[in-house]
């Protein structure tokens, strides 16, 4: 029986990179950075950091379900699974949402309706509520992530009937095909709803354009690529690699695979820089089915990169440096709060005052510093205490002795 990977080497580094890429993307939008050339990597493609988050979530959350399907552990308890996911996501999200709603927005019926749908994680269902709050549009992805948490155990019911890794991977790709078909059905409903929409709200206009693609069903295709990585990690644990590699080796074949995946990602994100990059455009055919974020090439390359980094001897350790580990720990808070910081700075430090390169550097440094401070405060004062409280409750419940199954021992009249 294999032991599950206790720590996925390279995952923290990749999470930190994705987080910083998203933040850089939104800062670049404030400065109106060019949408062409290498600057497009930040201004246009920075949103791909969200897709990396989805693949990472798919990998980490699928691991115990893969292990249960292959008979390496018992199935996760749904109560523990649900509480651990909600305790990780809800406290920081609700705090950020309430602050954005009541301190930065006018109190209107529309605001209250957005808040209600956001608190119930149903805001993705309609373009009028898609963005929970005008000043923090990235919060739209939280409800999608919650939907993934609900969809994963249902999807895993089919995985539990499979005892072979190759059949499990085939099941994933079969699910991907089903998503493509169902996504076309969702498009008809979405377009029928949006074609009758009349709105002057710019966020509503963006939501009408985004919703056909950026819904839990379509984005679950990215999440499932993470499940492919989880299956491969369960099938080939790192200790198997260590057994066949010399302990003195500092660079192995998985480092080469990681470099190949990085090169593929570079071609995918910035095809203009590399000749014969039509392959990237050909592989990124997801837009035909409204499966965005460069599906299927981008999530497939991230999947390969995750597996390669975990088994590598050099690149995985290099990526998991202390700065990136710290950023990964705070990444959720950074994602929640960076738009709040940008809104505050825009009110008190207009970008027009930072037109020199030195002013740009100062603006970015102040933004990042305040964002890290808020994220650390959120993590240590809100998120971590809730998770620790829940953990103590679960340990106490497990330690509590169960009642005897012999009814005579508890009924009066029996010795």
C-alpha angles and dihedrals in degrees: 000000000000123000116237117247105267092198129017106223111225095017094102092049093049091047091051091049092050091050094050091045091057092047091049089049093057093043090051089053089057091055093043092236115195117276093213134069123016090328088071087071087073104026099044107018100037088095087070086080086078090057089053088054090053093051091047091051090049091053098046097042095044095054097084092044091052091048091050092048091052092047096249096121141359120277115275113261108249093218093055091042093052096045094047092051095046094045090053097048110026107058098055093037095052092046092050093044094051093048092048092047102045103030101038106027136065115250105248136142088258091054092050092047091050089050093050094050091045093052089051092044092237098112091106091067096080137026093234092064100026093109108052095208133006096233096048107040095160089073087083089085094061094072089048090053090051089053089053089056089055095044097048098068090047091050090046091061087075091044090055090066091058122082099177127075095221092053089047091055090047088052090055094052090045088055089050090056091049089052090054090054095045091045090061089054091050090052092062092055094043095049092047089055096045098043090067093046120118113186141150094193109109091210090055090052090053091047091052088055095044104040098075088062107022100063128116093258097054095039091049085076088070091045090055092056086063088055088057088057090049092052092050092049092051091047094049112028120195093249088066089056093046090053093060098036124078113248088229093058112111098181126035140175092275090060087057090049090050091051090050091052091049090051089050091051090050091053091046096049098038107023093160091072096058127056120237091025092146086105088071092054091045093051093045093069092134092106088071088067095031092253099139136185090076095296126214102011100047098049090042091055091046088052091052091046092053093052093044094048092050092055097036123105100209116018097047092053091043091054093046094065121149095260092053093044089054091047091049091053090053096034095107092052091044089054092048099047109031094087090051089055091048090051092051093048092048089056096048104023111034114205089237087071090059101055096130120080089246090053090050092052091048092049092051093046093050091047093050094044095051091043092054090047093052092044092051091048091049093048099046098035102036117009102040096044091053092048092048092048091052092047091053091050092050092048091049091051091050092048093051110104115248119236116261116267090220105092092197091067092061101036121089117252096039121101 
